[in-house]
Amino acid sequence: MVGTGVFVAPPTVLAITGSKGISLVLWLLGGVISWAGLAVYLEYGIRFPLTGGELHYIDYVWTKPKFLMTYTYSIFYIILSGSQANSLVFGQSVLLASTAEGTVLDPRLQKLFSILLIAAVCQLQAFSRINYVRFANAFAVYKITFLSIISILGLCALRNERTPVAAVLDDPYGVKNLRDAFDGPKLRMYPLSIAMLDISRVYSGYENANFILEEVRRPAGDETRVFRRGAKFTMLMVSFFYIMVNVSLFAACSTEELINSSDVLSLFFTKVFGPSSKTRTATGTLLAISAAGNIMSATYSAVRVKQELARLGILPFPAFFAKSTRYDTPGPALLLHFIFTTIFIIATPLSNVNGYLIFSTIFYYDRTIVAMVLGIALLAAPRLKSFEYDGHKWSPKGSSLGTWYLFPLTGIYIVANLFVFVVDWFPAALQNTLHTKERVVASWVGPTVGTACFAAGVAYWLWDRHILRFLGYEVEPLQERTEGLTVHITFARRLSGFAAYAVEGTILYLRKMKEFWNLVTCRRHRGQDEV
């Protein structure tokens, strides 16, 4: 869950709200919504402990039209679920660490370092799953330690304590920066929506375990204990640290400093420890390591979902993308992940003030639709046959409080996602919202691209499940076998009707063309011999 978003998003949210108090309220609200989302995903994970997570949940709860939601989810997930957001932050951090104060960062170099990182991460996972997991665990320890240090420094700032070098600075610091915290401009709907969407991006990751549940330890007697307790503890810990990081930044820095700063972490360390030529290098390095750790954990789960999509026969060339390498890693799925992440890294307009914000939240905008579908289905779970256990009606297993705990949280989760989904379409004066006169990306770009991905999924569903089958072409998973650590899936291709005639006609045409070419070649050689 923990990446660089917690250091990138607070100044953006503060610029949108103009108030430290409202910003903190939104971060608290984001934690509550994420906890509600966790409650929903816990129930789905307990009932359907399958690798692929949402992919299978949607398939179980959305049965008519058959596979419609599965295809739309698949296309949007393949296109948008890359690691572009944290990769771009990594590229920016590398440039910050390697350049002097005041240097204008080149977006082309930023994108180059971003692509190199995602390539390295995919290569590492492709050739060594065990070492990849070890690196990811080490990065997790580092990130928690890093957040703990920032939180402790924030408590020092609240007590107006800092080093003697920093104390000489004549600038606002400590409790002074939190006075009149709720003063600010009147908040409009769209800015509130985009702020919540950005906060949701930072809190995302609580559902990652659902994507790889078959790899989670299941102790005898209570098979879901590790999953339940681990998810809840992680959510509480991360929510606490996110609030503390915001409090730390708000206590150490004034509103104007945070909004106008391009390197918030350097500003924070300067306010606490005093100015230093090494601050920029240190903060860039720390952020780059944190970004790399988040990318490693997110990529591990994302590529397994994409491999599962291929195993269901949804992707083109399913046999290729479904197979595992001899290292027991999803090599072709990693290639797919790398390709779409690279495309979005290149496409992100970093020259625009809000280009990163819009493009990094498109995936989470589409996730609001998935969230509403799963939330509504969970409210109806006692009446759905797909949730029944051996003929018995479903009941909540994530908490001993049962439906009195689960259904209110599910309602909160649905309403919050519905609000973001609807309000994100509202036109907004983004230049005023972001306190800038520079060029910005239009507010409708994000939801339009997200909707286009879903529309592409519907079109692909019509083509693959109806048009091709009407023409007589079908591809179905046949069997799965393992050779050592390599998994092979065989797909049966059935041809009938028009498709059979088309293929037979094509083969016959190619055969006749080959015969004609052989005849022409033979006559040419005969003419040369006569000469």
Buried (B, 14 or more C-beta within 10 A) or exposed (E): BBBBBBBBBBBBBBBBBBBBBBBBBBBBBBBBBBBBBBBBBBBBBBBBBBBBBBBBBBBBBBBEEEBBBBBBBBBBBBBBBBBBBBBBBBBBBBBBBBBEEEEEBEBEBBBBBBBBBBBEBBBBBBBBBEEBBEBBEEBBEBBBEBBEEBBEBBEBBBEEBBEEEBEEEEEBBBEEBBEEBEEBEEBBEBBBBBBBBBBBBBBBBBBBBBBBBEEBEEEEEEEBEBBBEEBBEBBEBBBEBBBBBBBBBBBBBBBEBBBEBEBBBBBBBBBBBBBBEEBBBBBBBBBBBBBBBBBBBBBBBBBBBBBBBBBBBBBEEBBBBBBBBEBBBBBBBBBBBBEBBBEBBEEBBBEBBBBBBBBBBBBBBBBBBBBBBBBEBBBEBEEBEBBBEEEEEBEBBBBEEEBEBBBEBBBBBBEBBBBBBEBBBBEBEBBEBBEBEEEBBEBBBBBBBBBEBBEBBBBBBBEBBEEBBEBBBBBEBEEEEEEEEBBEBEBEEEBEEEBBEBBEEEEEEEEEEEEEEEEEEEEEEEEEEEE
